[in-house]
Amino acid sequence: MSEKREDFSSERSVENAGRQSSPNAETASALSPSVVREAGKKWPSSVEEFDEMFDNGEDIDHLIDWSRAVFVNQPAKRVNVDFPAWMVRSLDVQAKKRGVTRQALIKMWLADRLEAAG
């Protein structure tokens, strides 16, 4: 439990979008078909540019690895958890950095830990 995670896999995917992993990145990869650059498709050079493309309604399908997408529309069950005040303040700081709510941040972090735990 001492592992500290500052980022999310989705953020890393966006940050790495368009970067070539090897000199042969133009060839198809069985593990990551989304890295193949399609002719005529725009590739963002930053997260901000990706956000702008999305906000403008541009086609970003070629930037997303849909083979790893997970349907998460499951029924919710409400639970109450008590956190010390210092932890709530820290959660709020981290949530603000990412532009999400405290609840969304907690859900994302828990989902990442549960997925990593198998």
N, C-alpha and C positions, 0 to 999 in steps of 0.2 A: 504493500500500500504506500510505500515511500516514493513511488514513481510519480513525477509531476508532469502533467501534460498541458502544454500551452497552446496547442493548435488542434485543428480538426482535419481529418482526412479530406473532407470536401474543400477546405481552404487550400490544402497542399495541392489538390488536383487543379484548382483554378490557377494557383501560382505557377504551376508547371505546364499549364496549357500552352501548346505551341513550341515548347522546348524539345529539341531532339535529344534522345537518350543515347544515341550512337550515330556514327556516320551513315548507317543504313536505316535510319528511322523512317525513310520513305517507303520501306517494304512493309508488308502486312505482318502483324504480330498476333499470334493466337491468343496471347494473354491480354493484350491491350489494343484492340482494333481502333480505338479512338485516336491513337498517336499518328496514324497515317494521315498525312496532309492531303486534303482534297484540293485539286486545282480550282482556283477562283474563290476559295473560302478565306475569309478574314480571320486572322489569329491575333488575339489580344496580347499586348506586351506587358500588361499589368492587371492586377485585380480590379483596379478602378476602371480600366478600359473594358474588361469583361462586364462589370456592372452597368457601364454605360450602354454597351451593346444590348444587354438584356432589357434595360429600361427603355431603349429606343425601339424595342420589338424586333431587333435583328435576329436572324437565324443563328442559334448557338448550339444546335443539335450536334454538330461535328466536334464540339468541345467537351461533350459529356459522354462518359462511358456508361451507356444504358445497360450493359450486361451486368453491372454491379449495383444497379438500382434495386431498392427494396420497397415494397408496398407497406406503408406504415399506418394506414387508416384502420387501426384496431380500436375496439371499444376502450375507453379510458376508465380507469378505476382511481378514484381520489384517495390519496394518502396524505397524512399530516406528518411532517418531520420537523422537529425543533432543532434549530441551529443556534450556536452562540452568536452574539451580536457582531463580533469581529469577523466571523465567517460570512455572515450576511453582507457586511460591508465589502469584504473581499470579492464575494460573488457578484455584487453590484458593479464593482470596478471592472471585473473581467467581462461581464455582460455588456457594459457600456462600450468597452473596447471593440467588441464584436458586433455591436448594433442589434443585440437581441435582448429579450427580457430575462430576468433572473430564472424564471421557470424554464424557459427554452434552453438556457445554458446548462442548467442542472440535468435536463432530459438528454441533451446532446452528450454531455460528459458521462452520464450513467450508461447511455447506449454504447458509447465507445468502449467503456470498461467491460460491460457485459459481453460485447462482441469479442473483445480481446481475450476474455476469460474462457470463451468457447462455449 
